Each structure stands twice: as structure tokens, then as C-alpha cells.
Amino acid sequence: MSYDLAVWEGERPVDDAAAAQSFTDLYDKYIETGEAGVPPTERIVAFVAALLERWPDLSEDDDDRSPWSTDPLIREARGPLIYFPMRWSMAEEASAYAARVASSMGLNCFDPQARQLRCQ
């Protein structure tokens, strides 16, 4: 079982409902339609790099300490969006960290399971 998180560039949604709609629109445009050829933006690349400074990609995780459920993590990023899974057992710590990093970089962080913005 995994826990998913979405992070994207753009104006901060006014509430959770607006965030859910923004996420759905971005997901449909960049993930669902197969826009796999769209490279991640510089800010999303920097966000992923910040996460990987704390925990390595799975392929580089010799100590089984990485929370990510996909490898490489950057593969989950397209354009201004990254939608990525993490191990359920580490989701609380890793998602809180990801939300803090996203906030510090001016990015939106959204929990699709709870359908709400994560501020930090």
C-alpha cells in the first residue's frame, strides 16, 4: 500500500475544492493523457532534488530508508506537476517533509487521499 502526494507550480488555490480541481486538471493534462514527453520544470526538478537530499532514490537505497515507492522519483514529474507514491509506513514523516519543502519553494502540495492542501 502506498500514499500519494501531488506538488505543482501555480497560484495557490483558495480552498481544498479549488486545489482538488487544479490537481485533476493538471493530472488529466500531464499524466492521464500520456504527456510523458513533457520534461519537468526547473522548480519541480529542484523540489525533487531537495527530497533526494534527505532520502535517496530506491536504486541508491542500500539501507532500506527511502520512503519512495518509485524509482527514479523524477520519473513521476511532468511539466509543473509531480504526483508520486511513498511507502505507507513512512508516509507521515515523508509527506510532512515534502509539504514543508514545497511550501518553502512556493509550490502547492495536495493530498489526493484526503482531498486537501498540505501547507506544512
Residue pairs with C-beta under 8 A, 6 or more apart in sequence:
1 88
2 69
2 85
2 86
2 87
2 88
2 91
3 85
3 86
3 87
3 88
3 91
3 95
3 113
4 83
4 84
4 85
4 86
4 112
4 113
5 83
5 84
5 86
5 95
5 98
5 99
5 109
5 110
5 111
5 112
5 118
6 23
6 26
6 27
6 81
6 82
6 83
6 109
6 110
6 111
6 112
7 44
7 47
7 81
7 82
7 98
7 102
7 107
7 108
7 109
7 110
8 22
8 23
8 26
8 44
8 80
8 81
8 82
8 107
8 108
8 110
9 41
9 43
9 44
9 80
9 81
9 107
9 108
10 22
10 80
10 108
12 108
13 19
13 21
13 22
13 108
13 117
15 117
16 115
16 116
16 117
19 108
19 110
19 116
19 117
20 110
20 112
20 115
22 108
22 110
23 110
23 112
26 79
26 80
26 81
27 81
27 83
29 35
29 79
30 38
30 78
30 79
30 80
30 81
31 78
31 81
31 83
35 78
35 79
36 78
38 78
38 79
39 78
39 79
40 48
40 74
40 77
40 78
40 79
40 80
40 82
41 79
41 80
43 80
43 105
43 106
43 107
44 77
44 79
44 80
44 81
44 82
44 107
45 74
45 77
46 105
47 82
47 101
47 102
47 105
47 107
48 73
48 74
48 77
48 82
50 101
50 105
51 73
51 97
51 98
51 101
52 73
54 97
55 61
55 65
55 66
55 67
55 68
55 94
56 65
56 66
57 66
57 68
57 71
57 72
57 73
58 66
58 68
58 69
58 70
58 71
59 71
59 72
60 66
67 86
67 87
67 90
67 91
67 93
67 94
68 84
68 85
68 86
68 87
68 94
69 84
69 85
69 86
69 87
70 76
70 84
70 85
73 84
76 82
76 83
76 84
76 85
77 84
83 112
86 94
86 95
87 94
95 111
95 118
96 120
98 109
98 118
99 109
99 118
99 119
99 120
100 120
102 108
102 109
102 118
103 109
103 119
103 120
108 117
109 117
109 118
109 119
110 116
110 117
110 118
111 117
111 118
